[in-house]
């Protein structure tokens, strides 16, 4: 039996981004994204811990815009080389870009609609 608790599907997404905390701004790589957060590759000098508030800004190469979400560090992996971020707030433009990105990569519009309904119901 799986111990997986993830409620929202994640899609692999390799992109440059910046993670801003109360004490530093880090250049990170996005490993994957979901409606509720992201998994990020950290630089060697990062000093984060679960619960730290943060702001993620993902660069979208094909658009002049990007995806921005505010949240907190949810967990650390691989001796601090990866961080899971839990999204607590996202603006309408960013959620529109994220939805389109997920729609393209999930190849299942019904799954995305269920996840959007679950996201709205949880807030």
Backbone bond lengths (Angstrom), bond angles and torsions (degrees), N, CA, C in turn:
res aa  C-N    CA-C-N  psi(-1)  N-CA   C-N-CA  omega(-1)  CA-C   N-CA-C  phi
1 X - - - 1.445 - - 1.526 109.08 -
2 X 1.306 115.66 136.25 1.466 121.31 -178.49 1.524 110.82 -78.71
3 X 1.319 115.19 144.68 1.457 120.33 175.12 1.526 110.62 -99.43
4 X 1.316 116.86 11.68 1.465 122.44 -178.73 1.525 110.39 -61.24
5 X 1.321 117.06 126.68 1.462 122.21 179.32 1.511 111.56 -107.41
6 X 1.294 118.46 -2.26 1.459 121.57 -174.00 1.520 110.77 -63.59
7 X 1.326 115.86 127.52 1.450 122.31 -178.51 1.531 111.16 -97.31
8 X 1.318 117.78 -23.38 1.453 122.21 -175.91 1.527 110.19 -116.56
9 X 1.335 115.77 134.84 1.460 120.92 179.85 1.524 110.33 -65.59
10 X 1.316 115.39 141.77 1.458 121.33 176.31 1.526 108.40 -108.89
11 X 1.324 115.24 147.42 1.457 120.20 176.04 1.525 108.22 -121.35
12 X 1.314 114.85 137.91 1.464 119.68 176.05 1.522 108.07 -63.35
13 X 1.323 115.44 135.41 1.454 119.87 -177.40 1.518 107.76 -154.73
14 X 1.308 117.38 110.58 1.459 122.40 -178.53 1.523 108.55 -96.45
15 X 1.332 116.41 109.55 1.464 120.48 -178.58 1.516 110.40 -152.06
16 X 1.322 115.05 155.40 1.463 120.68 173.42 1.527 108.32 -78.36
17 X 1.330 115.06 148.24 1.456 120.04 178.63 1.521 109.11 -156.77
18 X 1.317 115.33 170.98 1.468 121.92 174.19 1.518 108.34 -125.58
19 X 1.306 115.19 134.56 1.453 122.37 176.26 1.524 107.04 -113.35
20 X 1.328 115.30 118.38 1.457 120.85 -179.07 1.522 108.78 -108.92
21 X 1.334 115.47 128.91 1.458 121.77 176.10 1.522 108.06 -115.65
22 X 1.309 116.32 -174.00 1.465 119.45 178.97 1.517 112.29 -69.63
23 X 1.349 117.25 -16.54 1.465 119.15 -176.09 1.526 115.32 -123.05
24 X 1.340 118.26 -10.56 1.467 118.51 -177.91 1.520 111.89 -158.16
25 X 1.347 114.57 161.72 1.472 122.30 174.06 1.517 106.35 -121.57
26 X 1.334 116.13 119.76 1.458 121.78 -174.32 1.523 111.78 -114.11
27 X 1.328 116.21 137.62 1.459 120.74 169.84 1.526 106.09 -81.97
28 X 1.338 116.89 121.79 1.463 122.07 -176.93 1.516 109.81 -126.93
29 X 1.337 116.02 168.84 1.473 122.68 172.16 1.508 107.57 -114.75
30 X 1.314 116.01 134.52 1.456 120.87 175.75 1.526 107.90 -80.96
31 X 1.317 116.48 129.02 1.470 122.32 176.45 1.520 109.31 -94.67
32 X 1.335 115.91 -47.14 1.461 119.90 174.46 1.518 110.52 -153.02
33 X 1.343 114.33 163.03 1.465 122.23 -177.49 1.522 110.18 -133.49
34 X 1.322 116.05 152.51 1.461 122.39 171.05 1.522 107.55 -145.56
35 X 1.325 115.70 178.66 1.458 119.56 177.09 1.523 112.02 -67.29
36 X 1.323 117.59 -20.03 1.458 120.75 -176.58 1.519 114.00 -112.87
37 X 1.332 118.78 8.57 1.452 117.48 177.44 1.505 114.30 161.31
38 X 1.339 114.27 -161.87 1.462 120.50 -175.66 1.525 109.62 -154.06
39 X 1.320 114.64 156.02 1.461 122.22 170.13 1.514 106.44 -111.13
40 X 1.341 116.47 128.50 1.459 121.75 -172.03 1.520 111.93 -125.44
41 X 1.338 115.59 144.75 1.465 122.62 172.19 1.521 106.78 -91.49
42 X 1.334 116.36 125.29 1.459 121.78 -176.18 1.526 112.26 -96.48
43 X 1.332 117.64 154.35 1.463 120.39 170.68 1.529 108.86 -73.02
44 X 1.305 116.53 163.14 1.470 121.95 -175.34 1.527 113.19 -59.91
45 X 1.291 118.69 -31.41 1.458 121.44 -173.04 1.531 114.27 -87.40
46 X 1.294 119.02 4.54 1.466 121.45 -175.77 1.521 111.67 -68.72
47 X 1.322 115.80 141.54 1.463 120.89 177.81 1.525 109.30 -132.79
48 X 1.316 115.97 79.12 1.459 122.32 -178.83 1.518 110.10 -111.94
49 X 1.329 114.87 160.31 1.461 119.48 174.13 1.523 108.40 -143.99
50 X 1.335 117.12 154.31 1.464 120.39 179.27 1.536 111.18 -53.87
51 X 1.338 114.50 137.20 1.454 121.38 -178.77 1.515 114.37 97.31
52 X 1.345 117.48 -16.45 1.466 120.26 178.76 1.532 110.00 -62.47
53 X 1.347 118.30 130.24 1.459 120.14 174.82 1.530 110.09 -70.38
54 X 1.335 116.20 146.88 1.465 119.10 -178.48 1.520 110.72 -154.81
55 X 1.318 114.53 163.76 1.458 123.00 176.88 1.523 107.14 -129.60
56 X 1.328 116.60 124.67 1.458 122.05 179.68 1.519 109.26 -105.76
57 X 1.335 116.74 130.79 1.459 123.03 175.55 1.523 107.83 -123.00
58 X 1.336 116.36 110.10 1.465 122.97 -177.70 1.514 109.22 -97.64
59 X 1.329 116.34 130.28 1.461 121.37 177.75 1.524 109.70 -84.07
60 X 1.326 116.58 131.65 1.462 122.01 175.16 1.518 107.60 -109.78
61 X 1.312 116.40 109.41 1.462 122.23 -172.54 1.522 113.49 -58.22
62 X 1.343 116.93 -38.68 1.460 119.36 -175.02 1.528 113.12 -81.48
63 X 1.320 116.73 -10.25 1.466 120.92 179.76 1.516 110.00 -121.82
64 X 1.307 116.15 157.12 1.459 119.47 174.11 1.521 110.56 -79.89
65 X 1.318 116.05 -11.28 1.461 121.43 179.66 1.522 109.50 -97.89
66 X 1.309 115.17 -178.08 1.453 120.41 177.80 1.510 109.68 -149.53
67 X 1.318 115.42 -166.36 1.459 121.98 177.30 1.518 107.05 -116.15
68 X 1.325 116.31 125.07 1.462 121.79 177.49 1.516 108.67 -121.26
69 X 1.318 115.49 133.01 1.462 119.77 175.97 1.521 109.73 -141.94
70 X 1.317 114.98 142.09 1.459 121.54 176.89 1.521 108.00 -103.88
71 X 1.314 115.64 143.21 1.451 118.35 -179.35 1.504 112.10 -172.77
72 X 1.322 114.34 -143.57 1.453 120.24 -179.33 1.516 110.40 -147.92
73 X 1.319 114.88 157.63 1.461 120.66 175.84 1.521 107.02 -68.74
74 X 1.321 116.38 122.80 1.461 121.30 -178.90 1.521 111.60 -92.13
75 X 1.330 116.21 -41.96 1.465 120.25 -178.43 1.517 110.65 -161.19
76 X 1.319 115.72 161.11 1.469 123.06 176.64 1.524 107.50 -115.53
77 X 1.340 116.64 146.73 1.464 122.53 178.66 1.518 109.54 -132.92
78 X 1.327 115.73 161.67 1.468 123.08 173.44 1.522 112.49 49.23
79 X 1.309 116.16 55.18 1.470 121.74 178.04 1.521 113.11 53.86
80 X 1.326 116.84 40.52 1.462 121.15 176.22 1.515 115.24 83.54
81 X 1.330 118.12 10.04 1.464 119.92 179.84 1.527 112.68 -86.51
82 X 1.333 116.37 -17.12 1.460 121.96 176.84 1.517 109.08 -130.81
83 X 1.324 114.68 149.67 1.458 120.14 178.43 1.531 108.72 -134.99
84 X 1.315 115.18 137.21 1.453 121.13 172.53 1.508 108.33 -96.67
85 X 1.316 116.55 129.47 1.463 121.71 -179.17 1.517 108.91 -111.08
86 X 1.325 116.56 132.63 1.457 123.01 175.59 1.518 108.22 -98.49
87 X 1.330 116.87 121.64 1.464 122.03 -179.84 1.524 109.46 -78.05
88 X 1.320 115.84 126.76 1.465 122.00 176.22 1.527 111.82 -106.81
89 X 1.342 116.74 -22.54 1.461 120.21 -179.13 1.527 109.62 -157.54
90 X 1.342 115.03 143.01 1.467 121.06 -179.71 1.528 107.74 -149.13
91 X 1.332 116.91 139.11 1.466 120.24 -178.83 1.527 110.88 -78.87
92 X 1.310 116.93 165.07 1.465 122.81 -174.67 1.530 112.47 -62.58
93 X 1.326 117.42 -39.63 1.472 120.24 179.41 1.530 110.20 -65.66
94 X 1.318 117.03 -42.53 1.468 120.73 -179.99 1.523 111.92 -66.60
95 X 1.340 117.47 -41.48 1.462 119.63 179.93 1.525 110.39 -66.95
96 X 1.338 116.77 -31.67 1.464 120.44 176.44 1.524 110.53 -65.00
97 X 1.341 117.38 -45.38 1.469 120.86 178.01 1.527 110.77 -65.30
98 X 1.330 116.77 -42.43 1.459 121.02 -179.65 1.520 110.92 -64.89
99 X 1.305 116.99 -41.57 1.462 120.26 178.40 1.524 110.80 -60.74
100 X 1.307 116.84 -44.86 1.473 120.55 179.94 1.527 110.59 -63.50
101 X 1.311 116.64 -42.05 1.464 121.47 178.36 1.532 110.62 -61.11
102 X 1.318 116.98 -45.13 1.463 121.39 178.98 1.528 110.96 -66.33
103 X 1.316 116.51 -40.69 1.461 121.67 179.55 1.527 111.17 -58.72
104 X 1.310 115.90 -44.32 1.468 121.15 179.80 1.525 111.05 -66.07
105 X 1.328 116.68 -42.10 1.464 120.68 -173.81 1.523 114.69 -85.55
106 X 1.314 119.03 -27.09 1.461 120.88 -179.70 1.519 112.20 -80.40
107 X 1.329 117.27 -27.58 1.466 122.25 -178.89 1.522 111.50 56.55
108 X 1.327 117.58 28.63 1.458 122.17 179.69 1.522 108.55 -149.01
109 X 1.323 116.04 92.70 1.461 120.98 -177.01 1.523 111.70 -62.69
110 X 1.336 117.96 -33.90 1.463 121.17 -179.91 1.526 111.24 -65.82
111 X 1.341 116.63 -40.68 1.466 120.40 177.85 1.525 110.04 -62.59
112 X 1.317 117.51 -43.95 1.463 121.17 179.50 1.523 111.06 -62.56
113 X 1.322 117.64 -42.29 1.468 120.87 178.73 1.529 110.89 -62.79
114 X 1.344 117.49 -41.33 1.470 120.69 177.34 1.517 110.55 -61.96
115 X 1.343 116.92 -42.03 1.452 120.55 179.99 1.525 112.14 -66.38
116 X 1.332 117.50 -39.56 1.459 120.49 177.28 1.531 111.23 -63.59
117 X 1.325 116.52 -40.63 1.462 120.30 177.16 1.525 110.49 -64.21
118 X 1.334 117.16 -41.48 1.480 121.30 178.48 1.518 110.25 -64.84
119 X 1.318 117.41 -39.04 1.463 121.28 179.33 1.529 110.29 -64.52
120 X 1.319 117.17 -45.11 1.459 121.14 179.59 1.525 110.69 -64.92
121 X 1.315 116.76 -41.01 1.472 121.38 -179.43 1.521 111.87 -66.52
122 X 1.343 117.56 -29.88 1.462 120.54 -177.62 1.524 112.85 -79.91
123 X 1.324 117.30 -13.46 1.481 120.56 -178.74 1.484 112.86 -96.71
